Amino acid sequence: MMKLKELIGDMNRLESELMRHEKHFGIKSAEFYQAITSGELDEFDAFDEYRMDFIEWLALYKTWMSLNESYRQLIKRQPVAIQIRSALAAA
């Protein structure tokens, strides 16, 4: 099972990559995800440069959502104070 600190580190790395796409296209990842999964962005399929960016962005965001769900599950199982004590003891 992944430790909370490792999970947060992985999420932060993904968020940096997501921000790169958000800055480039001018929308947040959640809105991009909603648009692409609803078919709103189908018109861009004909453009190779956008298709590859969108595939990468979608994969990054799906991975981030999965890690975020794991984070929420870990927090439910172990109170925040215990997590912080553990992180401080390891530092």
N, C-alpha and C positions, 0 to 999 in steps of 0.2 A: 504494500500500500504506500502511496506517495505521501511524503511528509508535507505539511502545510507550507513550510518555508520554501521547499523545492517547487511546489505547485505555484506559489506566488511569483517566484523567479521566472518560471516558464510563462506564466500569464503576462508578466511585465515585458518579456522579450516579444511575445506575440503582439501586445498592445503597441509596441514601438513600430512593428511592421504594419499593423493596421493603420496607425496614424499616418504613415507614409502614403498609403492609398487614399485615406480620407483627405489629406492635404491636396493630393494630385487631382482628385475628382470632385472635391468640394462638398462631400456629404459624409455623415457618420456611418460607420459600419452597420449598425442596426437597420438604418434606412436602406442602405445598399442591399442587405440581406433580404429585407422584405420585398424590395423591388425585383430583385433577380429571381426569387423563389415564386413570385406571382406572375412572372413572364413579362413584366413591364420593360425589361431591358433586352428583349429578344431582337430588337432592331440592330443591336450592336454585334450580333453574332457574325455578321458579314465582314467585320473588321478584325483581322488577325491580332493587331496590337492590343485592342481592347479585350478581345476574347481571352487572351493569355493573362492579362492583368486581372480580369474578372474571375477566372478560374483560380488564380493564386489567392486573390482576396477572399473568395468564397471559402476556400480550404482553410485559410488562416482563421477566418471568423468562426467556422464550424469547430475547429480545434479549440479556439478560445471559449466558445460556448460549452464545450464538453469539459474543459478544465474548470470553468466557472461553476458548473454543476457539481463537479468533484469537490471544489472548495466549499460550496454550500453544504454538502453532505458531511464533510469533515468538521465544519463548524457546528453543525447540529449535534454531532456525536461527542464533541469535546468543547467545553466552555472556553470562551475567548481568553479568560484569565490564565487558564492552564496552558494554552497555546503560547501566550506571551511569556510566561515563566520558562517554558521549555526553550523558546528562542533565546531568551536572555542568558540562560544557563549554558547554552551551546556557544555563545559569543565569546 
